[in-house]
């Protein structure tokens, strides 16, 4: 994903990051529902969500980018949490 992102192949990078997230979730026996409830604190998954958000921003898809920033925050990425607070993206509402 990182190489594709560096080459500005953002759509391709998103696919790779999504695959990484799915494999990482499988390896810790968690699901996307667990992510959306704030039950997954994992720096690698959080970073992949952040990278997908950056890709979507570069593709001018801000609403999709915001969704992935929220997922990154839910997984514990401080930069994403700060972004959510600064731009009033409600990630806390997902927490159980």
JOQUI-V309568 format. One record per backbone hydrogen bond with DSSP energy under -0.5 kcal/mol. NH is the residue of the N-H (numbers start at 1). CO is the residue of the C=O. E is the energy in kcal/mol with one decimal. If there is no record, write none. Layout:
NH,CO,E
NH,CO,E
This chain:
5,1,-2.5
6,2,-2.6
7,3,-1.7
8,5,-1.7
9,4,-3.0
10,8,-1.1
13,9,-2.5
14,10,-2.4
15,11,-1.5
16,12,-1.8
17,13,-2.8
18,14,-2.6
19,15,-2.1
20,16,-2.3
21,17,-2.5
22,18,-2.6
23,19,-2.5
24,20,-2.9
25,21,-2.9
26,22,-2.3
27,23,-2.3
28,24,-1.1
28,25,-0.6
29,26,-1.5
30,25,-2.7
35,31,-1.7
36,32,-2.6
37,33,-0.9
37,34,-0.6
38,35,-2.0
39,34,-3.0
41,39,-0.6
42,40,-0.7
42,75,-0.9
46,42,-2.7
47,43,-2.2
48,44,-2.1
49,45,-2.4
50,46,-2.2
51,47,-2.7
52,48,-2.2
53,49,-2.2
54,50,-2.2
55,51,-2.2
56,52,-2.7
57,53,-2.4
58,54,-2.2
59,55,-1.3
60,57,-1.5
61,56,-3.0
65,61,-2.2
66,62,-2.8
67,63,-1.8
68,64,-1.8
69,65,-2.2
70,66,-2.3
71,67,-1.7
72,68,-2.2
73,69,-2.5
74,70,-2.6
75,71,-1.4
76,73,-1.7
77,72,-2.1
78,76,-0.6
81,77,-2.3
82,78,-2.8
83,79,-2.0
84,80,-2.7
85,81,-2.3
86,82,-2.8
87,83,-2.7
88,85,-0.6
89,84,-2.5
90,88,-0.6
91,89,-1.3
94,91,-1.5
95,92,-1.2
96,37,-1.4
